[in-house]
C-alpha cells in the first residue's frame, strides 16, 4: 500500500500514477485532548485504518499524481533521526573533500552515533527545498527513510522491522560549515520525505534496495542499502538504547558517496527501488 498526504492535508492511496482520496477514513480517529500524546496519531492507528482506507479509496474518483501537491506523508513526527556517515564510501569522500570536512576529523556512525534534525525541517517533495545561506555550499544527501509505527524501546535487531509502519525516500539536505551537524541539517525544508509511505508488505528487504539521485539529469549518487554500516534493523535497535521511538518518528538511514551541491533553479529526482520516485525543486529562501 502506498499512502500519501496531499493538498490541504488529504490522505490518499496511490495506484498506477493516480491518487484515490481516502480522507474520510480519518473519521475513525478519536479526538485528542491536551496535552497530546507523543507521535503521529494517524501513523499510530494505521494498521487499524488500512481496511477503511481501502474502502474509502474505492469510492473516490482518482486524480493524476501530476495534479496534486504531495506533502510529507508524516505530519507530526516526534523525532527526525539522522545516521551520519553510514556508508564507507561516503566516509572516504568526506576525508578527501575539505568542503565537506572543513578540516575536521571525519569518523563513521560507529563513533558518531545518531543525530536529530528539527521537526520543522520536514517537507514534502512538492514543497521543494528553500536554500538558506546561498553563499555557502548546500548539499543533497539521498537515503532510505523508515517511519516507526509503534512505540518501542530496547528493541532487539531480530524483531526491529516489526516496528516499522512504512518506508519513504529521504533527502537529508545540509549546509556545509563548522556549526554542529544538527543545526546545519535543521534548516526549514532540509528534511524532504516522500513521495508517499510504502507499507512493509510491499518492500522485500529494506537492506537490499537500489537508490539514486540525479540533479538536472546528472546522476550524482547511486548505491544500494546493502552497503549500510548500520543496517536498518541495527539502526532501530541502536536508537532504542538511547530513547523511546514513537509512531511517526522518521529514521533517515544515511547517504552514500556522491553528495554534492545544489543551487536555486536545480531539479533533484530521487528514487528508491520498491518505494518510488520524487521530483524536488530547489529555490532560494
Secondary structure as a PSIPRED ss2 file (coil, helix, strand):
# PSIPRED VFORMAT (PSIPRED V4.0)

   1 X C   1.000  0.000  0.000
   2 X E   0.000  0.000  1.000
   3 X E   0.000  0.000  1.000
   4 X E   0.000  0.000  1.000
   5 X E   0.000  0.000  1.000
   6 X E   0.000  0.000  1.000
   7 X C   1.000  0.000  0.000
   8 X C   1.000  0.000  0.000
   9 X C   1.000  0.000  0.000
  10 X E   0.000  0.000  1.000
  11 X E   0.000  0.000  1.000
  12 X E   0.000  0.000  1.000
  13 X E   0.000  0.000  1.000
  14 X E   0.000  0.000  1.000
  15 X E   0.000  0.000  1.000
  16 X C   1.000  0.000  0.000
  17 X C   1.000  0.000  0.000
  18 X E   0.000  0.000  1.000
  19 X E   0.000  0.000  1.000
  20 X E   0.000  0.000  1.000
  21 X E   0.000  0.000  1.000
  22 X C   1.000  0.000  0.000
  23 X H   0.000  1.000  0.000
  24 X H   0.000  1.000  0.000
  25 X H   0.000  1.000  0.000
  26 X H   0.000  1.000  0.000
  27 X H   0.000  1.000  0.000
  28 X H   0.000  1.000  0.000
  29 X C   1.000  0.000  0.000
  30 X C   1.000  0.000  0.000
  31 X C   1.000  0.000  0.000
  32 X C   1.000  0.000  0.000
  33 X C   1.000  0.000  0.000
  34 X C   1.000  0.000  0.000
  35 X C   1.000  0.000  0.000
  36 X C   1.000  0.000  0.000
  37 X C   1.000  0.000  0.000
  38 X C   1.000  0.000  0.000
  39 X C   1.000  0.000  0.000
  40 X C   1.000  0.000  0.000
  41 X H   0.000  1.000  0.000
  42 X H   0.000  1.000  0.000
  43 X H   0.000  1.000  0.000
  44 X H   0.000  1.000  0.000
  45 X C   1.000  0.000  0.000
  46 X H   0.000  1.000  0.000
  47 X H   0.000  1.000  0.000
  48 X H   0.000  1.000  0.000
  49 X H   0.000  1.000  0.000
  50 X H   0.000  1.000  0.000
  51 X H   0.000  1.000  0.000
  52 X H   0.000  1.000  0.000
  53 X H   0.000  1.000  0.000
  54 X H   0.000  1.000  0.000
  55 X H   0.000  1.000  0.000
  56 X H   0.000  1.000  0.000
  57 X H   0.000  1.000  0.000
  58 X H   0.000  1.000  0.000
  59 X H   0.000  1.000  0.000
  60 X C   1.000  0.000  0.000
  61 X C   1.000  0.000  0.000
  62 X C   1.000  0.000  0.000
  63 X E   0.000  0.000  1.000
  64 X E   0.000  0.000  1.000
  65 X H   0.000  1.000  0.000
  66 X H   0.000  1.000  0.000
  67 X H   0.000  1.000  0.000
  68 X C   1.000  0.000  0.000
  69 X C   1.000  0.000  0.000
  70 X E   0.000  0.000  1.000
  71 X E   0.000  0.000  1.000
  72 X C   1.000  0.000  0.000
  73 X C   1.000  0.000  0.000
  74 X C   1.000  0.000  0.000
  75 X C   1.000  0.000  0.000
  76 X C   1.000  0.000  0.000
  77 X C   1.000  0.000  0.000
  78 X C   1.000  0.000  0.000
  79 X C   1.000  0.000  0.000
  80 X E   0.000  0.000  1.000
  81 X E   0.000  0.000  1.000
  82 X E   0.000  0.000  1.000
  83 X E   0.000  0.000  1.000
  84 X C   1.000  0.000  0.000
  85 X C   1.000  0.000  0.000
  86 X C   1.000  0.000  0.000
  87 X E   0.000  0.000  1.000
  88 X H   0.000  1.000  0.000
  89 X H   0.000  1.000  0.000
  90 X H   0.000  1.000  0.000
  91 X H   0.000  1.000  0.000
  92 X H   0.000  1.000  0.000
  93 X H   0.000  1.000  0.000
  94 X H   0.000  1.000  0.000
  95 X H   0.000  1.000  0.000
  96 X H   0.000  1.000  0.000
  97 X C   1.000  0.000  0.000
  98 X H   0.000  1.000  0.000
  99 X H   0.000  1.000  0.000
 100 X H   0.000  1.000  0.000
 101 X H   0.000  1.000  0.000
 102 X C   1.000  0.000  0.000
 103 X C   1.000  0.000  0.000
 104 X C   1.000  0.000  0.000
 105 X C   1.000  0.000  0.000
 106 X C   1.000  0.000  0.000
 107 X C   1.000  0.000  0.000
 108 X C   1.000  0.000  0.000
 109 X H   0.000  1.000  0.000
 110 X H   0.000  1.000  0.000
 111 X H   0.000  1.000  0.000
 112 X H   0.000  1.000  0.000
 113 X C   1.000  0.000  0.000
 114 X E   0.000  0.000  1.000
 115 X E   0.000  0.000  1.000
 116 X E   0.000  0.000  1.000
 117 X E   0.000  0.000  1.000
 118 X C   1.000  0.000  0.000
 119 X H   0.000  1.000  0.000
 120 X H   0.000  1.000  0.000
 121 X H   0.000  1.000  0.000
 122 X E   0.000  0.000  1.000
 123 X E   0.000  0.000  1.000
 124 X C   1.000  0.000  0.000
 125 X H   0.000  1.000  0.000
 126 X H   0.000  1.000  0.000
 127 X H   0.000  1.000  0.000
 128 X C   1.000  0.000  0.000
 129 X E   0.000  0.000  1.000
 130 X E   0.000  0.000  1.000
 131 X E   0.000  0.000  1.000
 132 X C   1.000  0.000  0.000
 133 X C   1.000  0.000  0.000
 134 X C   1.000  0.000  0.000
 135 X C   1.000  0.000  0.000
 136 X C   1.000  0.000  0.000
 137 X C   1.000  0.000  0.000
 138 X E   0.000  0.000  1.000
 139 X E   0.000  0.000  1.000
 140 X E   0.000  0.000  1.000
 141 X C   1.000  0.000  0.000
 142 X E   0.000  0.000  1.000
 143 X E   0.000  0.000  1.000
 144 X E   0.000  0.000  1.000
 145 X E   0.000  0.000  1.000
 146 X E   0.000  0.000  1.000
 147 X E   0.000  0.000  1.000
 148 X E   0.000  0.000  1.000
 149 X C   1.000  0.000  0.000
 150 X C   1.000  0.000  0.000
 151 X C   1.000  0.000  0.000
 152 X E   0.000  0.000  1.000
 153 X C   1.000  0.000  0.000
 154 X C   1.000  0.000  0.000
 155 X C   1.000  0.000  0.000
 156 X C   1.000  0.000  0.000
 157 X H   0.000  1.000  0.000
 158 X H   0.000  1.000  0.000
 159 X H   0.000  1.000  0.000
 160 X H   0.000  1.000  0.000
 161 X H   0.000  1.000  0.000
 162 X H   0.000  1.000  0.000
 163 X H   0.000  1.000  0.000
 164 X E   0.000  0.000  1.000
 165 X E   0.000  0.000  1.000
 166 X E   0.000  0.000  1.000
 167 X E   0.000  0.000  1.000
 168 X E   0.000  0.000  1.000
 169 X E   0.000  0.000  1.000
 170 X E   0.000  0.000  1.000
 171 X E   0.000  0.000  1.000
 172 X E   0.000  0.000  1.000
 173 X C   1.000  0.000  0.000
 174 X E   0.000  0.000  1.000
 175 X E   0.000  0.000  1.000
 176 X C   1.000  0.000  0.000
 177 X C   1.000  0.000  0.000
 178 X C   1.000  0.000  0.000
 179 X C   1.000  0.000  0.000
 180 X C   1.000  0.000  0.000
 181 X H   0.000  1.000  0.000
 182 X H   0.000  1.000  0.000
 183 X H   0.000  1.000  0.000
 184 X H   0.000  1.000  0.000
 185 X C   1.000  0.000  0.000
 186 X C   1.000  0.000  0.000
 187 X C   1.000  0.000  0.000
 188 X C   1.000  0.000  0.000
 189 X C   1.000  0.000  0.000
 190 X C   1.000  0.000  0.000
 191 X E   0.000  0.000  1.000
 192 X E   0.000  0.000  1.000
 193 X E   0.000  0.000  1.000
 194 X E   0.000  0.000  1.000
 195 X E   0.000  0.000  1.000
 196 X E   0.000  0.000  1.000
 197 X E   0.000  0.000  1.000
 198 X E   0.000  0.000  1.000
 199 X C   1.000  0.000  0.000
 200 X H   0.000  1.000  0.000
 201 X H   0.000  1.000  0.000
 202 X H   0.000  1.000  0.000
 203 X C   1.000  0.000  0.000
 204 X C   1.000  0.000  0.000
 205 X C   1.000  0.000  0.000
 206 X C   1.000  0.000  0.000
 207 X C   1.000  0.000  0.000
 208 X C   1.000  0.000  0.000
 209 X C   1.000  0.000  0.000
 210 X E   0.000  0.000  1.000
 211 X E   0.000  0.000  1.000
 212 X E   0.000  0.000  1.000
 213 X E   0.000  0.000  1.000
 214 X E   0.000  0.000  1.000
 215 X E   0.000  0.000  1.000
 216 X C   1.000  0.000  0.000
 217 X C   1.000  0.000  0.000
 218 X E   0.000  0.000  1.000
 219 X E   0.000  0.000  1.000
 220 X E   0.000  0.000  1.000
 221 X E   0.000  0.000  1.000
 222 X E   0.000  0.000  1.000
 223 X E   0.000  0.000  1.000
 224 X E   0.000  0.000  1.000
 225 X H   0.000  1.000  0.000
 226 X H   0.000  1.000  0.000
 227 X H   0.000  1.000  0.000
 228 X E   0.000  0.000  1.000
 229 X C   1.000  0.000  0.000
 230 X C   1.000  0.000  0.000
 231 X C   1.000  0.000  0.000
 232 X H   0.000  1.000  0.000
 233 X H   0.000  1.000  0.000
 234 X H   0.000  1.000  0.000
 235 X H   0.000  1.000  0.000
 236 X H   0.000  1.000  0.000
 237 X H   0.000  1.000  0.000
 238 X H   0.000  1.000  0.000
 239 X H   0.000  1.000  0.000
 240 X C   1.000  0.000  0.000
 241 X C   1.000  0.000  0.000
 242 X C   1.000  0.000  0.000
 243 X C   1.000  0.000  0.000
 244 X C   1.000  0.000  0.000
 245 X E   0.000  0.000  1.000
 246 X C   1.000  0.000  0.000
 247 X C   1.000  0.000  0.000
 248 X C   1.000  0.000  0.000
 249 X C   1.000  0.000  0.000
 250 X E   0.000  0.000  1.000
 251 X E   0.000  0.000  1.000
 252 X E   0.000  0.000  1.000
 253 X C   1.000  0.000  0.000
 254 X C   1.000  0.000  0.000
 255 X C   1.000  0.000  0.000
 256 X C   1.000  0.000  0.000
 257 X C   1.000  0.000  0.000
 258 X C   1.000  0.000  0.000
 259 X C   1.000  0.000  0.000
 260 X E   0.000  0.000  1.000
 261 X E   0.000  0.000  1.000
 262 X C   1.000  0.000  0.000
 263 X C   1.000  0.000  0.000
 264 X C   1.000  0.000  0.000
 265 X C   1.000  0.000  0.000
 266 X C   1.000  0.000  0.000
 267 X E   0.000  0.000  1.000
 268 X E   0.000  0.000  1.000
 269 X E   0.000  0.000  1.000
 270 X E   0.000  0.000  1.000
 271 X E   0.000  0.000  1.000
 272 X E   0.000  0.000  1.000
 273 X C   1.000  0.000  0.000
 274 X C   1.000  0.000  0.000
 275 X C   1.000  0.000  0.000
 276 X E   0.000  0.000  1.000
 277 X E   0.000  0.000  1.000
 278 X E   0.000  0.000  1.000
 279 X E   0.000  0.000  1.000
 280 X E   0.000  0.000  1.000
 281 X E   0.000  0.000  1.000
 282 X E   0.000  0.000  1.000
 283 X E   0.000  0.000  1.000
 284 X E   0.000  0.000  1.000
 285 X C   1.000  0.000  0.000
